Every structure is written in structure tokens, then in C-alpha cells.
């Protein structure tokens, strides 16, 4: 609404409940936003169509790590994702190995997960 002569109120999709704010919470869909002057509710009415779309879903990726122990020297890394076509790489960090608690050697690794498009 351009150049209103007073306060403006709003409603969405034919509701008769007008409000002073032009902010609405609504799910994806097509809506009609109606604006009208409070002092002249039947004389100056403007309707605008608004389309709200769903955003792309956020991929869920879970990385589960089972660390080696004194009785099992192998580590297990499991990657679960609802995104198809992931590239997974495990890179050893070249730092001096550290002996912990006189039981096993510790070496750092970096896990890279990339979506291929």
C-alpha cells in the first residue's frame, strides 16, 4: 500500500482477524495478504499474492567412532547419511605419535565428508 493516510492493518488468506503487524507465520503455500487502512477499512484495500516455498532439506550425517582399546587395536568409523553420493576420505595427520597410559599409541586423523554434485 502506497501513501496510506493513516494506520494500516493486515490479514492473510481471507481471515477477518486483522492485525497491525505485517508479519505472519505460515507453512509453505500460496497466500493472499490483504492490507487496509484502519480509518477507512472498506475504501482502501490492497491484496497481494505471496508464495512461500519449502527450503531444501538439511542433510543429516552421523559419524560414529569406536576407538581402539587394549584388547582391540582396530578403530571403526561408521558414516550414516540421508544424502546420497557422499565422498568420504580419512586422512592421517602426520604428527608424532603419542603414547598414552603405557597401553597404546595415539595418532590423529581427519575425516572428510563431501557431497558430490
N, C-alpha and C positions, 0 to 999 in steps of 0.2 A: 504494500500500500504506500503510495507516494503522497506526500503533503497532507497527512490527516490533520483535521482541525482540533483534535483532542486525543484523549487516551484511546488505545486500540486494545481489543481483546481477541482471543484466538480459540479455535476448536479444530478438531481433526476428524475427518471422515463422517460428517453429518451429525456429530454429537451436539446436543443442545447445552452441554456444560461448557461454557466459555471460561477462559482464564486469562489473566493479564500477561502471563509468560508465553513466549512462542517456542518453548522447549517441551518436547514430548518424548516419552519412552515408548517405543513400539517395535515389534518384531519386523522381519523382512516382509515387504508387501507394498502395495500401491495405495496411497492415501490422498485425500483432498484436505488441504489446510485452508481454513476459512478465517479471514481477518475482517473485523468490522469495527467501526467507531462506536465507542460506548455511548456517546451523546446522540448518535443517530444510527441505531442498530439496524434499521430497515432501509436506510437511504444509501449507505456506503458499505458495500460488501465486496470483498475480493477473494476469489477461490484460486488456489494453485495446486496442481498435481505434483506429488512427491513420490519418488520410487526409492525404497530402501532395499538394498541387496545384502545378502549374507556375505561376510568376509570369507576368504579362503580359510580352510581349517588349519589349525596349528598342528604340525605333525608331532606325534608322541613317540619319543625314543627313550627306551630304558636300557641302561648299561648295568649289568650285574657282574660283579667281580668276586671270584672265590680265590683268595690269596693262598699261596703255598704255606705248608706247615712243616713241622719237623718230620711228620710221618708221610706227607705227600708233597713232593717237591714241584709239582706242576700247578700252575695257576690256570684258572678258567675265566674267560671273558665271554659273556653272552650279550648280544645286542638284539633287542626286540623293538620293532617299529611298525607303525601302521602306514609308513611311507615306503613305496616300492622303489627299487632301483638305487639303493644306497651303496656307496663305495666305502669300505671300511679298511683302514690301514693301522697297523700297530708299529710304532717306531720306538726303538730303544734309544734312550738318552745316553750319550757317551760321557758319563761321569764316572769317577772312581767308585767302584762297588763298596758298599759299607757293610761291615759285619755287625749284626745286631744280636745282642744277648748270647753270643757264642753258639748260636744254633744255625743260622743260615745267612746267606749273602743277600743284600737288598740292591736292586737295580731299578731305576725309574724308567717308565715307558709312557709314551703319549699315544692315546687312541684318537684317530681322526675319523669322523663320520661325515660324509658329504653326500648331498642329494645330487644325482646326475640327471640332467635335463636334456 
